[in-house]
Amino acid sequence: MSDSINLPLILGAAFLAAGSPGPATLTIAGTSMASGRRAGLALASGVSTGSLIWSVAAAFGLGAIMLANMWAFEIIRYAGAAYLMWLAVKSARAAWYGSKLDSLELAHTTPPRAYTKGLALHLTNPKAVLFFGALYSIGVPPGTEVTALLTVIIAVAVQSFVMFHAYALIFSSATMTAAYTRMKRGFETVFAVAFGAASLSILTARLE
């Protein structure tokens, strides 16, 4: 790998981004507690796939192209805000109706559906475009060889995969599931507020 590539900086920034509380981690936690380990791992795989797609796009310059054509970026921005607001409403309904929605939610949360949910969550996150764009512009100099670039992409993808799936394993444990069962309304209220706040943040932020 080229000595000019700052891989520790890239992995450190990606670690902080994947480990910090946000829509992706909250959704993985909530799905794992409410619907079980298989659904949580499937959703984590969807999030990881979305992260890989944005990483590849940024590494090969697509992020810069999108930012230069703001109409494309704005489409993702409003789609992401709408999706997060939909998740907020869904969590609010779960908090309001409590156990009345339990059987319906479990019946519809299959691994393929959970994977699609995770993928959609990350692909409609405009801040992912900005994050990966900044990540590669700072850590990877222009003219980097393709082989070195692919090494960076794989390293970031593996780290993100491990972290997102670790969230699913932790929150699908018997202890966390029992806590969710006891305090379902409280958890769902927190999720509703968090998703709603994230949606409003995307709508009102000046993403330049």
NUSE-434648 format. One record per residue (C-alpha): residue number from 1; residue in three letters; chain; x, y, z. Coordinates in steps of 0.2 Angstrom, whole numbers, plus 5000, padded with zeros to 4 digits. Each point is the difference from the previous one (the first is absolute). Layout:
BEGIN
+-----+--------+--------+------+------+------+
: num : residu : chaine :    u :    v :    w :
+-----+--------+--------+------+------+------+
: NUM :    ALA :      A :    X :    Y :    Z :
...
+-----+--------+--------+------+------+------+
//
This chain:
BEGIN
+-----+--------+--------+------+------+------+
: num : residu : chaine :    u :    v :    w :
+-----+--------+--------+------+------+------+
:   1 :    MET :      A : 5000 : 5000 : 5000 :
:   2 :    SER :      A : 5006 : 5018 : 4997 :
:   3 :    ASP :      A : 5008 : 5008 : 5014 :
:   4 :    SER :      A : 4990 : 5016 : 4997 :
:   5 :    ILE :      A : 4984 : 4991 : 5005 :
:   6 :    ASN :      A : 4995 : 5004 : 5018 :
:   7 :    LEU :      A : 4991 : 4983 : 5003 :
:   8 :    PRO :      A : 5000 : 5002 : 5019 :
:   9 :    LEU :      A : 4992 : 5017 : 4998 :
:  10 :    ILE :      A : 4987 : 4993 : 4988 :
:  11 :    LEU :      A : 4996 : 4985 : 5011 :
:  12 :    GLY :      A : 4999 : 5011 : 5016 :
:  13 :    ALA :      A : 4988 : 5012 : 4992 :
:  14 :    ALA :      A : 4989 : 4985 : 4993 :
:  15 :    PHE :      A : 5001 : 4992 : 5018 :
:  16 :    LEU :      A : 4993 : 5016 : 5008 :
:  17 :    ALA :      A : 4987 : 5002 : 4987 :
:  18 :    ALA :      A : 4994 : 4982 : 5001 :
:  19 :    GLY :      A : 5001 : 5000 : 5019 :
:  20 :    SER :      A : 4991 : 5016 : 5004 :
:  21 :    PRO :      A : 4981 : 5000 : 5003 :
:  22 :    GLY :      A : 4990 : 5004 : 4984 :
:  23 :    PRO :      A : 4986 : 4993 : 4990 :
:  24 :    ALA :      A : 5009 : 4985 : 4994 :
:  25 :    THR :      A : 5006 : 4994 : 5017 :
:  26 :    LEU :      A : 4983 : 5004 : 5008 :
:  27 :    THR :      A : 4991 : 4990 : 4987 :
:  28 :    ILE :      A : 5011 : 4985 : 5002 :
:  29 :    ALA :      A : 4998 : 5001 : 5019 :
:  30 :    GLY :      A : 4981 : 5002 : 4999 :
:  31 :    THR :      A : 4998 : 4986 : 4987 :
:  32 :    SER :      A : 5011 : 4988 : 5009 :
:  33 :    MET :      A : 4991 : 5002 : 5016 :
:  34 :    ALA :      A : 4983 : 5000 : 4993 :
:  35 :    SER :      A : 5001 : 4987 : 4986 :
:  36 :    GLY :      A : 5015 : 4989 : 5005 :
:  37 :    ARG :      A : 5018 : 4996 : 4995 :
:  38 :    ARG :      A : 4996 : 4995 : 4982 :
:  39 :    ALA :      A : 4991 : 5016 : 4996 :
:  40 :    GLY :      A : 5013 : 5011 : 5008 :
:  41 :    LEU :      A : 5015 : 4991 : 4991 :
:  42 :    ALA :      A : 4990 : 5002 : 4983 :
:  43 :    LEU :      A : 4997 : 5018 : 5003 :
:  44 :    ALA :      A : 5018 : 5003 : 5005 :
:  45 :    SER :      A : 5005 : 4991 : 4984 :
:  46 :    GLY :      A : 4989 : 5013 : 4990 :
:  47 :    VAL :      A : 5008 : 5014 : 5009 :
:  48 :    SER :      A : 5017 : 4993 : 4997 :
:  49 :    THR :      A : 4996 : 4998 : 4981 :
:  50 :    GLY :      A : 4994 : 5019 : 4999 :
:  51 :    SER :      A : 5016 : 5005 : 5009 :
:  52 :    LEU :      A : 5010 : 4991 : 4987 :
:  53 :    ILE :      A : 4991 : 5007 : 4986 :
:  54 :    TRP :      A : 5003 : 5018 : 5006 :
:  55 :    SER :      A : 5018 : 4996 : 5004 :
:  56 :    VAL :      A : 5003 : 4993 : 4982 :
:  57 :    ALA :      A : 4991 : 5015 : 4993 :
:  58 :    ALA :      A : 5010 : 5013 : 5010 :
:  59 :    ALA :      A : 5017 : 4991 : 4996 :
:  60 :    PHE :      A : 4997 : 5001 : 4981 :
:  61 :    GLY :      A : 4994 : 5017 : 5000 :
:  62 :    LEU :      A : 4981 : 4998 : 4999 :
:  63 :    GLY :      A : 4997 : 5010 : 5016 :
:  64 :    ALA :      A : 5009 : 5015 : 4993 :
:  65 :    ILE :      A : 4989 : 4998 : 4984 :
:  66 :    MET :      A : 4984 : 5000 : 5010 :
:  67 :    LEU :      A : 5005 : 5015 : 5010 :
:  68 :    ALA :      A : 5004 : 5009 : 4984 :
:  69 :    ASN :      A : 4982 : 4996 : 4994 :
:  70 :    MET :      A : 4990 : 5005 : 5015 :
:  71 :    TRP :      A : 4984 : 4994 : 4993 :
:  72 :    ALA :      A : 5005 : 4982 : 5002 :
:  73 :    PHE :      A : 5006 : 5003 : 5018 :
:  74 :    GLU :      A : 4984 : 5009 : 5005 :
:  75 :    ILE :      A : 4990 : 4985 : 4994 :
:  76 :    ILE :      A : 5010 : 4989 : 5012 :
:  77 :    ARG :      A : 4998 : 5013 : 5013 :
:  78 :    TYR :      A : 4981 : 5001 : 5000 :
:  79 :    ALA :      A : 4998 : 4982 : 4997 :
:  80 :    GLY :      A : 5011 : 4997 : 5016 :
:  81 :    ALA :      A : 4990 : 5012 : 5010 :
:  82 :    ALA :      A : 4984 : 4992 : 4995 :
:  83 :    TYR :      A : 5006 : 4983 : 5004 :
:  84 :    LEU :      A : 5006 : 5005 : 5017 :
:  85 :    MET :      A : 4983 : 5009 : 5004 :
:  86 :    TRP :      A : 4991 : 4984 : 4994 :
:  87 :    LEU :      A : 5011 : 4990 : 5013 :
:  88 :    ALA :      A : 4995 : 5013 : 5013 :
:  89 :    VAL :      A : 4982 : 4998 : 4997 :
:  90 :    LYS :      A : 5001 : 4981 : 5000 :
:  91 :    SER :      A : 5009 : 5001 : 5017 :
:  92 :    ALA :      A : 4988 : 5012 : 5007 :
:  93 :    ARG :      A : 4986 : 4988 : 4995 :
:  94 :    ALA :      A : 5009 : 4986 : 5009 :
:  95 :    ALA :      A : 5002 : 5010 : 5015 :
:  96 :    TRP :      A : 4981 : 5006 : 5000 :
:  97 :    TYR :      A : 4992 : 4983 : 4996 :
:  98 :    GLY :      A : 5012 : 4989 : 5010 :
:  99 :    SER :      A : 4997 : 4982 : 4999 :
: 100 :    LYS :      A : 4986 : 5002 : 4987 :
: 101 :    LEU :      A : 5013 : 5001 : 4986 :
: 102 :    ASP :      A : 5012 : 4987 : 5006 :
: 103 :    SER :      A : 4994 : 4985 : 4991 :
: 104 :    LEU :      A : 4998 : 5010 : 4984 :
: 105 :    GLU :      A : 5017 : 5007 : 5001 :
: 106 :    LEU :      A : 5008 : 4983 : 5003 :
: 107 :    ALA :      A : 4990 : 4992 : 4986 :
: 108 :    HIS :      A : 5007 : 5013 : 4987 :
: 109 :    THR :      A : 5018 : 5002 : 5006 :
: 110 :    THR :      A : 5008 : 4986 : 4989 :
: 111 :    PRO :      A : 5019 : 5000 : 4997 :
: 112 :    PRO :      A : 4998 : 5006 : 4982 :
: 113 :    ARG :      A : 4988 : 5014 : 5005 :
: 114 :    ALA :      A : 5012 : 5005 : 5014 :
: 115 :    TYR :      A : 5015 : 5000 : 4988 :
: 116 :    THR :      A : 4990 : 5011 : 4988 :
: 117 :    LYS :      A : 4996 : 5012 : 5014 :
: 118 :    GLY :      A : 5019 : 5001 : 5005 :
: 119 :    LEU :      A : 5005 : 5003 : 4982 :
: 120 :    ALA :      A : 4987 : 5013 : 4997 :
: 121 :    LEU :      A : 5004 : 5009 : 5017 :
: 122 :    HIS :      A : 5019 : 5002 : 4994 :
: 123 :    LEU :      A : 4997 : 5004 : 4982 :
: 124 :    THR :      A : 4988 : 5014 : 5004 :
: 125 :    ASN :      A : 5012 : 5008 : 5013 :
: 126 :    PRO :      A : 5007 : 5015 : 4992 :
: 127 :    LYS :      A : 5013 : 5002 : 5014 :
: 128 :    ALA :      A : 5008 : 4984 : 4994 :
: 129 :    VAL :      A : 5004 : 5008 : 4984 :
: 130 :    LEU :      A : 5009 : 5015 : 5009 :
: 131 :    PHE :      A : 5008 : 4988 : 5013 :
: 132 :    PHE :      A : 5008 : 4988 : 4987 :
: 133 :    GLY :      A : 5004 : 5015 : 4988 :
: 134 :    ALA :      A : 5010 : 5009 : 5014 :
: 135 :    LEU :      A : 5008 : 4983 : 5006 :
: 136 :    TYR :      A : 5008 : 4996 : 4983 :
: 137 :    SER :      A : 5004 : 5018 : 4996 :
: 138 :    ILE :      A : 5010 : 5001 : 5016 :
: 139 :    GLY :      A : 5007 : 4983 : 5002 :
: 140 :    VAL :      A : 5003 : 4995 : 4982 :
: 141 :    PRO :      A : 5011 : 5012 : 4989 :
: 142 :    PRO :      A : 4995 : 5003 : 4981 :
: 143 :    GLY :      A : 5008 : 4987 : 4988 :
: 144 :    THR :      A : 5000 : 4986 : 5012 :
: 145 :    GLU :      A : 5002 : 4983 : 4992 :
: 146 :    VAL :      A : 4984 : 4990 : 4998 :
: 147 :    THR :      A : 5007 : 4985 : 5009 :
: 148 :    ALA :      A : 5004 : 5011 : 5015 :
: 149 :    LEU :      A : 4983 : 5008 : 4999 :
: 150 :    LEU :      A : 4991 : 4983 : 5000 :
: 151 :    THR :      A : 5010 : 4996 : 5016 :
: 152 :    VAL :      A : 4993 : 5015 : 5009 :
: 153 :    ILE :      A : 4982 : 4996 : 4994 :
: 154 :    ILE :      A : 5002 : 4982 : 5006 :
: 155 :    ALA :      A : 5007 : 5005 : 5017 :
: 156 :    VAL :      A : 4986 : 5013 : 5003 :
: 157 :    ALA :      A : 4987 : 4987 : 4995 :
: 158 :    VAL :      A : 5007 : 4987 : 5011 :
: 159 :    GLN :      A : 5001 : 5011 : 5015 :
: 160 :    SER :      A : 4982 : 5007 : 4997 :
: 161 :    PHE :      A : 4993 : 4982 : 4997 :
: 162 :    VAL :      A : 5008 : 4994 : 5017 :
: 163 :    MET :      A : 4993 : 5015 : 5010 :
: 164 :    PHE :      A : 4982 : 5000 : 4993 :
: 165 :    HIS :      A : 4999 : 4982 : 5002 :
: 166 :    ALA :      A : 5007 : 5001 : 5018 :
: 167 :    TYR :      A : 4986 : 5012 : 5004 :
: 168 :    ALA :      A : 4987 : 4987 : 4994 :
: 169 :    LEU :      A : 5008 : 4986 : 5010 :
: 170 :    ILE :      A : 5001 : 5011 : 5016 :
: 171 :    PHE :      A : 4982 : 5007 : 4999 :
: 172 :    SER :      A : 4992 : 4983 : 4995 :
: 173 :    SER :      A : 5007 : 4992 : 5016 :
: 174 :    ALA :      A : 4988 : 4993 : 5013 :
: 175 :    THR :      A : 5003 : 5015 : 5012 :
: 176 :    MET :      A : 4997 : 5013 : 4987 :
: 177 :    THR :      A : 4984 : 4992 : 4993 :
: 178 :    ALA :      A : 4993 : 4998 : 5018 :
: 179 :    ALA :      A : 5004 : 5018 : 5003 :
: 180 :    TYR :      A : 4991 : 5005 : 4984 :
: 181 :    THR :      A : 4985 : 4989 : 5005 :
: 182 :    ARG :      A : 4998 : 5009 : 5017 :
: 183 :    MET :      A : 5003 : 5017 : 4993 :
: 184 :    LYS :      A : 4994 : 4999 : 4982 :
: 185 :    ARG :      A : 4990 : 5017 : 5000 :
: 186 :    GLY :      A : 5015 : 5009 : 5008 :
: 187 :    PHE :      A : 5012 : 4993 : 4987 :
: 188 :    GLU :      A : 4988 : 5004 : 4985 :
: 189 :    THR :      A : 4997 : 5017 : 5007 :
: 190 :    VAL :      A : 5019 : 5003 : 5000 :
: 191 :    PHE :      A : 5001 : 4993 : 4982 :
: 192 :    ALA :      A : 4986 : 5011 : 4994 :
: 193 :    VAL :      A : 5008 : 5016 : 5007 :
: 194 :    ALA :      A : 5017 : 4995 : 4993 :
: 195 :    PHE :      A : 4994 : 4996 : 4983 :
: 196 :    GLY :      A : 4989 : 5016 : 4999 :
: 197 :    ALA :      A : 5015 : 5011 : 5006 :
: 198 :    ALA :      A : 5011 : 4992 : 4987 :
: 199 :    SER :      A : 4987 : 5003 : 4986 :
: 200 :    LEU :      A : 4998 : 5018 : 5005 :
: 201 :    SER :      A : 5019 : 5002 : 5002 :
: 202 :    ILE :      A : 5002 : 4994 : 4981 :
: 203 :    LEU :      A : 4987 : 5012 : 4995 :
: 204 :    THR :      A : 5006 : 5015 : 5008 :
: 205 :    ALA :      A : 5019 : 4997 : 4999 :
: 206 :    ARG :      A : 5010 : 5010 : 4988 :
: 207 :    LEU :      A : 5009 : 4985 : 4991 :
: 208 :    GLU :      A : 5014 : 5009 : 4989 :
+-----+--------+--------+------+------+------+
//
